[in-house]
Amino acid sequence: EVQLVESGGGLVQPGGSLRLSCAASGFTVDDYAIGWFRQAPGKEREGVSCISRTDGSTYFADSVKGRFTISSDNAKNTVYLQMNSLKPEDTGVYYCAARWLAVTYCEEVVGSDTIPSYDYWGQGTQVTVSS
């Protein structure tokens, strides 16, 4: 079965950290660009970060630059989103998505007002930043 499964969400205090995982099965993440998105209550879904498989470049939305990092572990077929210095406005459901060999996908993830086309989409993991 082809799927993406997110995990690692939870409740954390402002200033804390979480590491989200996006585990792929049925396909190899090394062949795909992987993007992270989030949706806060009452708000539109937005792109947060992306890792390109073309050259391994990483991309971040302005709101998370300097606080979030993205990485991949090909042996585990998993992409991680390390989130540091979390703020209440980071609260939301976080999703990962995969797009096969799309050169401009990551630029679209962090630079577009709409969600770019994807091949696979996960079920999401809840992140709540609150004291």
C-alpha positions as CSV (number, residue, x, y, z in Angstrom):
1,E,0.0,0.0,0.0
2,V,1.3,3.4,-1.0
3,Q,1.0,5.9,1.9
4,L,2.6,8.7,3.9
5,V,2.2,8.6,7.7
6,E,3.0,11.6,9.9
7,S,3.9,11.3,13.5
8,G,5.6,13.2,16.3
9,G,2.9,15.9,17.0
10,G,1.8,16.8,20.5
11,L,1.4,19.5,23.0
12,V,4.4,21.7,23.7
13,Q,5.0,25.0,25.5
14,P,6.1,28.1,23.7
15,G,9.8,28.0,23.0
16,G,9.8,24.2,23.0
17,S,10.7,21.7,20.2
18,L,9.1,18.9,18.3
19,R,10.3,16.6,15.6
20,L,7.7,15.5,13.1
21,S,8.3,12.4,10.9
22,C,6.8,11.6,7.5
23,A,7.3,7.9,6.8
24,A,6.7,6.6,3.3
25,S,5.7,3.2,2.3
26,G,5.1,1.8,-1.2
27,F,7.5,4.2,-2.8
28,T,11.0,5.7,-2.2
29,V,11.2,9.2,-0.9
30,D,14.5,9.7,-2.6
31,D,12.6,10.0,-5.9
32,Y,10.2,12.6,-4.6
33,A,10.1,16.1,-3.4
34,I,8.5,16.1,0.1
35,G,6.7,19.1,1.4
36,W,5.3,19.9,4.8
37,F,2.1,21.9,5.2
38,R,0.0,23.0,8.1
39,Q,-3.5,24.1,8.8
40,A,-4.4,26.2,11.8
41,P,-8.0,26.3,13.0
42,G,-10.1,28.6,10.8
43,K,-7.2,29.3,8.4
44,E,-6.2,28.1,5.0
45,R,-3.7,25.3,4.6
46,E,-0.2,26.7,4.0
47,G,3.2,25.4,2.9
48,V,5.9,25.3,5.6
49,S,8.9,23.5,4.2
50,C,10.1,21.3,1.5
51,I,13.1,19.2,0.5
52,S,13.9,18.8,-3.2
53,R,15.1,15.5,-4.5
54,T,16.6,17.2,-7.5
55,D,19.5,18.5,-5.5
56,G,18.6,18.1,-1.9
57,S,17.8,21.8,-1.5
58,T,15.6,22.8,1.4
59,Y,13.0,25.5,1.4
60,F,11.1,27.3,4.2
61,A,8.3,29.7,4.6
62,D,9.4,33.1,6.0
63,S,7.3,32.4,9.2
64,V,9.5,29.4,10.1
65,K,13.0,30.3,8.7
66,G,15.7,30.0,11.3
67,R,13.5,27.8,13.6
68,F,12.6,24.8,11.5
69,T,14.8,22.4,9.6
70,I,14.0,19.6,7.2
71,S,16.0,16.4,6.6
72,S,15.6,13.0,5.1
73,D,16.8,9.5,6.1
74,N,16.8,7.4,3.0
75,A,17.5,4.2,5.0
76,K,14.3,4.8,6.9
77,N,12.4,6.2,3.9
78,T,11.4,9.1,6.2
79,V,11.5,12.9,6.1
80,Y,11.8,14.9,9.3
81,L,10.7,18.4,10.2
82,Q,12.6,19.6,13.3
83,M,10.7,22.5,14.9
84,N,12.4,24.7,17.4
85,S,11.5,27.8,19.3
86,L,7.8,27.0,18.7
87,K,5.2,29.7,19.0
88,P,1.5,29.5,19.6
89,E,0.9,30.5,15.9
90,D,2.7,27.3,14.9
91,T,-0.4,25.4,16.2
92,G,-2.2,23.3,13.6
93,V,-2.4,20.0,11.8
94,Y,0.8,19.3,10.0
95,Y,0.7,17.2,6.8
96,C,3.4,15.9,4.5
97,A,3.0,15.4,0.7
98,A,5.1,13.9,-2.0
99,R,5.5,15.0,-5.6
100,W,7.4,12.9,-8.1
101,L,10.4,14.6,-9.8
102,A,8.8,18.1,-10.0
103,V,11.6,20.6,-10.4
104,T,9.6,23.6,-9.1
105,Y,7.5,21.8,-6.5
106,C,9.4,23.1,-3.5
107,E,9.3,26.7,-4.7
108,E,5.5,26.3,-5.1
109,V,5.2,24.8,-1.6
110,V,6.6,27.8,0.2
111,G,5.9,30.5,-2.3
112,S,2.3,29.9,-3.5
113,D,-1.0,30.8,-1.9
114,T,-2.5,27.6,-3.2
115,I,-1.5,24.0,-2.4
116,P,0.5,22.6,-5.4
117,S,-0.5,19.3,-7.0
118,Y,0.8,16.2,-5.2
119,D,1.0,12.5,-5.7
120,Y,0.6,11.4,-2.1
121,W,-0.8,13.2,1.0
122,G,-0.6,12.0,4.6
123,Q,-3.3,12.0,7.3
124,G,-1.7,14.7,9.4
125,T,-0.5,15.1,13.0
126,Q,-1.7,17.7,15.5
127,V,0.8,20.2,16.9
128,T,-0.4,22.4,19.8
129,V,1.8,25.1,21.2
130,S,0.4,26.5,24.4
131,S,1.3,27.3,27.9
